[in-house]
Amino acid sequence: MTKIKSIQIHITGRVQNVGFRFNAQDTALKLGLNGFVTNKPDGSVYIEVEGAEDAINRFLIWCHQGPDWARVTGVNMVEQDIRGYEGFYIKK
């Protein structure tokens, strides 16, 4: 049986205006994950994502790198209760 997890991810560094949200969405959808990504006023990116534990682990590996133009300096995550997201979207 596949374990389903839900986590909050806060990513810092040069992560805005580099296509981070669009690439996060693309990566999450390819991995079959649900949730959302949004830019925060402090220049960071915030993600809530849920799905199979192995897919989330692969997504977290991607988050430490991000797209080519990004420079990730920190990735903090906290597990949360399942939210029941459908799809993965960019939140304005």
Buried (B, 14 or more C-beta within 10 A) or exposed (E): EEEEBBBBBBBBBBBBEBBBBEBBBBBBEEBEBBBBBBBEEEEBBBBBBBBBEEBBEBBBEBBEEBBEEBEBEEBEBEEEEEEEBEEBBEEE
